[in-house]
C-alpha cells in the first residue's frame, strides 16, 4: 500500500489550528460545546423539563450540536484553498452561531420559548434576531460548501466525506427554514408549531442528517486505521451516503404524510429496508476486517507465548 493510500491522523485531526480563521471556529465550537455540557449538570441539579418549548434540552442540544459543527469546520477549513476574506467569513459564522445559541439559552433561563414565541416585544425581537443569525450562518455555510467542491487538500475518501457532510448540513439548514415557516403558520391558526398534519414531527428530518459532517470523516478515519485501501474506503463511503440519503427520505416521507417518526406503513418500511440494505456491505467489510485483525493478534500472542515457554 503506497504512502498516498494512507490516511494519517493529521488529515483529520490537526494538532494545532494553522490559521486565525481556524482558531475562530475552533474556540467558538469549544465554547458552545462546554456551554451545552454545562447545562446537562444544570438540568440534573435543578431539574426541569427535557421536552417541550421551554426545556433544558434546547440549550444542551443546540450548544453541543452547534459546537461540534464549528469544531468540524475548523478541522476542514485549512484544507480549502485560502481566500481573501477567510478571517471575516469565519468570524461572522462564529459570531452568528454563538449568539444563536446564547439567545436560545437566555430564553430557557427566562422561562420563555425560544422559537415561535411572539407573546411580547422582547420575545418577538429574540425570535427575529435568531432567524437573521441563522440566515447569515447558512449563507456562509453555502459558501464554504461551494469551496469544498472546488478544492480540498486531503485524500480522496476524506474529500468525499467532507463534501457529503457539508451537503447534508445545508439540506438540514433548508429543512430548518421550512420548520420555522411552517411553525409560524401553525401559531397563527392556533395549532402545534412542531407538528405537520396529525403527527408529523417537523424537526425529525431536520435532525436526521445534520451531523453527517462529523460521521463521514470519522468513519473515513476508522476505515483507514483498519487498514482498508483508498478504493475500499471510497466504496464504503458511497454506501454510507446512500444509506443516509435513504434515512433522510424516510424522515421526510413520515413527516409530510403527517405520521409520527416510527409509525409503521408499507412505504415507510420499504424506504427503511432499502436504506439499511446499503449499510450491510459496510458492516460486513468492517466486521470482517476487525475479525481478521483480532485473529492475527491472537495467533501472534499464542506464538509469542509458546516461544516464551520454550525458552
C-alpha positions in Angstrom: 0.0 0.0 0.0 1.5 3.3 -1.0 2.0 6.2 1.3 -0.7 8.2 -0.5 -3.1 5.4 0.2 -2.9 6.0 3.9 -5.0 8.5 5.9 -2.7 10.0 8.5 -4.2 11.4 11.7 -3.2 14.9 10.7 -5.5 14.6 7.6 -8.4 14.5 10.0 -7.4 16.0 13.3 -4.7 18.7 13.1 -3.0 19.0 16.4 -2.9 22.8 16.2 -5.0 25.4 14.3 -2.9 26.6 11.4 -4.6 29.9 10.9 -6.6 32.6 12.7 -9.7 31.6 10.7 -9.4 28.1 12.2 -8.9 29.4 15.7 -12.1 31.5 15.5 -14.1 28.4 14.5 -12.4 26.1 17.0 -12.6 28.4 20.0 -16.3 29.2 19.3 -17.0 25.5 18.9 -15.3 24.5 22.1 -17.1 27.3 24.0 -20.5 26.2 22.8 -19.8 22.6 23.5 -18.8 23.4 27.0 -21.9 25.6 27.4 -24.1 22.7 26.3 -22.4 20.1 28.5 -22.6 22.6 31.5 -26.3 22.7 31.1 -26.5 19.0 31.5 -25.3 19.4 35.0 -27.7 22.4 35.5 -30.6 20.2 34.4 -29.5 17.3 36.7 -29.0 19.6 39.6 -32.1 21.8 39.5 -34.4 19.6 37.5 -37.0 20.7 34.9 -38.4 19.5 31.6 -36.5 17.8 28.9 -39.2 18.0 26.2 -41.4 20.9 25.3 -41.0 24.5 24.1 -39.4 25.5 27.4 -36.9 22.8 28.4 -33.2 22.3 29.2 -33.0 20.1 26.1 -32.6 23.2 23.9 -29.5 24.8 25.4 -28.0 21.4 25.8 -28.6 20.0 22.3 -28.1 23.4 20.5 -24.9 24.0 22.4 -23.3 20.6 21.8 -24.6 20.3 18.2 -23.6 23.7 17.1 -20.3 23.4 18.9 -19.4 20.1 17.2 -20.3 21.7 13.8 -18.0 24.6 14.4 -15.2 22.3 15.6 -15.6 20.1 12.5 -15.5 23.2 10.3 -12.3 24.3 12.0 -10.7 20.9 11.1 -11.5 21.2 7.4 -11.2 24.9 6.8 -7.4 24.9 6.2 -7.9 22.2 3.6 -9.7 24.7 1.4 -7.8 27.0 -1.0 -7.1 30.2 1.0 -9.4 33.1 0.3 -9.0 36.9 0.8 -11.9 37.2 3.2 -11.4 34.0 5.2 -10.9 35.8 8.5 -14.1 37.8 8.0 -16.0 34.7 6.9 -15.2 32.5 9.8 -15.5 35.4 12.4 -19.0 36.1 11.0 -20.0 32.5 11.1 -18.7 32.1 14.7 -20.4 35.2 16.0 -23.7 34.3 14.3 -23.9 30.8 15.7 -22.6 31.7 19.2 -25.2 34.4 19.5 -27.9 32.0 18.1 -27.1 29.5 21.0 -26.8 32.3 23.6 -30.2 33.6 22.7 -31.7 30.1 23.0 -30.0 29.7 26.3 -31.2 33.1 27.6 -34.8 32.2 26.7 -34.6 29.0 28.7 -33.3 30.8 31.8 -36.1 33.4 31.3 -38.6 30.6 31.2 -39.7 31.6 27.7 -39.9 29.6 24.5 -37.0 30.4 22.1 -38.9 29.5 18.9 -42.4 30.5 17.7 -42.8 32.9 20.6 -44.4 36.3 19.9 -46.0 36.9 23.3 -44.1 40.1 23.8 -41.9 42.6 22.1 -38.8 41.1 23.7 -39.7 37.5 22.7 -40.5 38.6 19.2 -37.3 40.5 18.9 -35.3 37.5 20.0 -37.2 35.3 17.6 -36.4 37.6 14.7 -32.8 38.1 15.7 -32.3 34.3 15.8 -33.8 34.0 12.3 -31.5 36.6 10.9 -28.5 35.0 12.6 -29.3 31.6 11.1 -29.8 33.1 7.7 -26.3 34.7 7.9 -24.8 31.4 9.1 -26.5 29.4 6.3 -25.2 31.8 3.6 -21.7 31.4 4.9 -22.1 27.6 5.1 -23.2 27.6 1.5 -20.0 29.4 0.5 -17.9 27.0 2.5 -19.7 24.1 0.8 -19.1 25.6 -2.6 -15.4 25.8 -1.9 -15.2 22.2 -0.7 -16.4 21.1 -4.1 -13.7 23.2 -5.8 -10.6 22.1 -3.8 -9.8 20.1 -0.8 -6.2 19.3 0.2 -6.7 15.8 1.5 -7.2 12.2 0.5 -9.9 11.3 -1.9 -12.0 9.4 0.6 -11.9 12.4 3.0 -12.8 14.7 0.2 -16.0 12.7 -0.4 -16.7 12.5 3.3 -16.4 16.3 3.8 -18.4 17.2 0.7 -21.2 14.8 1.6 -21.2 16.0 5.2 -21.4 19.7 4.1 -24.2 18.9 1.6 -26.3 17.2 4.3 -25.7 20.0 6.6 -27.0 22.5 4.1 -30.0 20.3 3.4 -30.7 20.3 7.2 -30.5 24.1 7.2 -33.0 24.4 4.4 -35.3 22.0 6.2 -34.9 24.1 9.3 -36.2 27.2 7.4 -39.2 25.2 6.4 -39.7 24.2 10.1 -39.6 27.9 11.1 -42.0 28.9 8.3 -44.5 26.1 9.0 -44.3 26.6 12.7 -45.2 30.3 12.5 -48.1 29.4 10.2 -49.3 26.9 12.7 -49.1 29.5 15.5 -51.3 31.9 13.5 -54.1 29.3 13.4 -53.6 28.1 17.0 -52.0 24.7 16.2 -48.9 23.0 17.5 -45.9 24.5 15.6 -43.9 21.3 15.9 -46.4 19.1 14.0 -47.1 18.7 10.4 -50.6 17.2 9.8 -51.8 14.9 12.6 -48.5 13.7 14.0 -45.6 14.6 11.6 -42.6 15.9 13.6 -41.1 18.7 11.6 -37.7 18.6 13.4 -37.3 14.9 12.6 -35.9 15.3 9.0 -34.0 18.4 10.2 -32.0 16.4 12.7 -31.5 13.1 10.8 -28.5 14.1 8.7 -27.3 17.3 10.3 -24.2 15.6 11.9 -23.0 13.8 8.7 -20.1 16.3 8.7 -18.9 14.5 11.9 -20.0 11.0 11.0 -18.5 10.6 7.5 -15.0 11.9 8.2 -14.8 9.9 11.5 -15.8 6.7 9.7 -13.2 7.5 6.9 -10.6 7.7 9.6 -11.8 4.4 11.2 -11.6 2.7 7.8 -8.1 3.9 7.3 -7.0 2.8 10.8 -8.4 -0.7 10.0 -6.0 -0.8 7.0 -8.6 -0.5 4.2 -7.2 0.8 0.9 -8.3 4.1 -0.6 -10.6 2.4 -3.2 -12.4 0.4 -0.5 -12.8 3.4 1.7 -14.3 5.4 -1.1 -16.7 2.5 -1.9 -17.8 2.2 1.7 -18.4 6.0 1.9 -20.6 5.8 -1.1 -22.7 3.1 0.5 -23.0 5.3 3.7 -24.1 8.3 1.7 -26.9 6.3 0.0 -27.8 5.0 3.4 -28.0 8.5 4.9 -30.0 9.7 1.9 -32.5 6.9 2.4 -32.9 7.8 6.1 -33.5 11.4 5.2 -36.0 10.4 2.6 -37.8 8.2 5.1 -37.9 11.0 7.7 -39.3 13.4 5.1 -42.0 10.9 4.0 -43.1 10.3 7.6 -43.3 14.0 8.3 -45.1 15.2 5.2 -47.5 12.2 5.5 -48.5 13.5 8.9 -47.2 10.4 10.7 -45.0 10.1 13.8 -41.3 9.1 13.5 -41.8 5.4 13.5 -45.4 4.9 12.6 -45.4 1.7 10.5 -46.6 1.9 6.9 -45.7 -0.2 3.9 -44.0 2.7 2.1 -42.0 3.8 5.2 -40.9 0.2 5.9 -39.7 -0.2 2.3 -37.7 3.0 2.5 -36.1 1.9 5.7 -35.3 -1.6 4.4 -33.8 -0.2 1.2 -31.8 2.4 3.1 -30.3 -0.1 5.6 -29.5 -2.6 2.8 -26.8 -0.2 1.8 -25.4 -0.3 5.3 -24.9 -4.1 5.2 -21.8 -4.2 3.0 -20.2 -1.6 5.3 -21.0 -3.7 8.4 -19.8 -6.9 6.6 -16.4 -5.5 5.4 -15.6 -3.6 8.6 -16.7 -6.6 10.8 -14.6 -9.0 8.7 -11.5 -6.7 8.9 -11.9 -6.4 12.7 -12.2 -10.2 13.0 -9.2 -10.8 10.8 -7.1 -8.3 12.9 -8.2 -10.0 16.1 -7.4 -13.4 14.8 -3.9 -12.2 13.6 -3.2 -10.7 17.0 -4.4 -13.8 18.8 -2.2 -16.1 16.7 0.8 -13.7 17.3 0.1 -13.8 21.1 -0.1 -17.6 21.1 3.1 -17.8 19.0 5.0 -15.4 21.3 3.6 -17.1 24.4 4.8 -20.5 23.1 8.3 -19.2 22.3 8.5 -17.7 25.9 7.6 -21.0 27.4 10.1 -22.9 25.3 12.9 -20.5 26.3 
